[in-house]
């Protein structure tokens, strides 16, 4: 395994898929996406199995829920997820239902 040091740039550093911004009294956590990231997932109109089509959205929603995002960043991330879904022909109500289902299951296991 090889480790490299990443230098902070403009009070920001990315670690895995997290963007950490240093502020006066705290750290701000957000989702990090590389500049080469696209919003392409398996299209809803494809002939794939439903569980394959929604797998990316399950990941996105779980990541959004588990990271310590502030409300502003969580709202922005949710809008990004909805935009990605829209761009891949997913009905918004399917993604909203999926989020509710994930959050309900998360609170049931606590």
N, C-alpha and C positions, 0 to 999 in steps of 0.2 A: 504494500500500500504506500502511496506517495502523497504527502501533504504539501500544499503550497500556501503561502501567506498571501492573503488578499488585503490590499490597502483600502482604507476608508476613502471615499470620494464624495465631496460635498456633504459631509456628515452622514453618509449612507454606506452601507455594506450589505451585500446579499450573501445569504447562507442557505444553501439548498434552494427551496422555493419561497424563502422569506426575505423580505426587504426590511432591514433594521435602520431606522433613522434616529440619530442622536439629537435630542432636543435639550433645552436648558435643564430641566429637572427629571426627565424621563426618557425612555426609549419608545419610539413609535414602531409598531409591527404592522407590516402590510404584506400582501402577496407579491412575489417577484415573478415576473415573466420576462424571459429573454426577448430581445428585439426580434429574433427570428421565430418567435412563437406565433402560430396561426390559430384561428378560432375554428378549425376544422375537427369535427368529430364524425362518427358514423351517422349518416343522414337518416332522419326519421322515416323517410320514404323508401329506404333501401330494403332489401330482403334479408336482413340480419335478424337474429333472434332479439327479442325485446331486451333481455338482460345484457346483451352486448351493446345495444344502442344506448342504454342508460348508464352504462358503467362509468363513463367519463364524468357524467353529471353527479353520480354518487360520490365520486372522488372529489370533485370541485366543492360540493356542498359539505361533505365531511371535513375537508380542509378548512373551509370558511368557518365552520362551527367550532373546530378544535383549536385553531390558532387564537391567541389573545388579541384579536382585532378590536379597535374601538368601534363605536357605532357607525361613525362616518365611513371608515374603511370597510366595515361589514356591509353597509348599504351599497357602496360602490362595487364591491365584489359580487353581491347578489345581482345588481344590474348587469354586470359583465357576464355572469352565468346566463341570465335571461337573454342577453344579446347573442351569445354563442349559440344557445338553443334555437333562437329565432333564425339565425343564419344557417342552421342545419335542419330547418323545417320542423322543429319540435313545437307542438302546441304549448303555449305558456302554462296552461292549466295542468299539463302533465308534469312539468318541472316544479310547479308550485306544490302539487300533490306529493311529489317525490320528497321535496324538502320537509313537508309536514310529517310524512311517514318516517323519515330519517330522524327528525327531532323528537317525534313521539317514541320511537324505539330507543333513542339515546337516553331520554329521561326515565323510561321504564327499566333500564338496566342499571341505573344509579342507585 
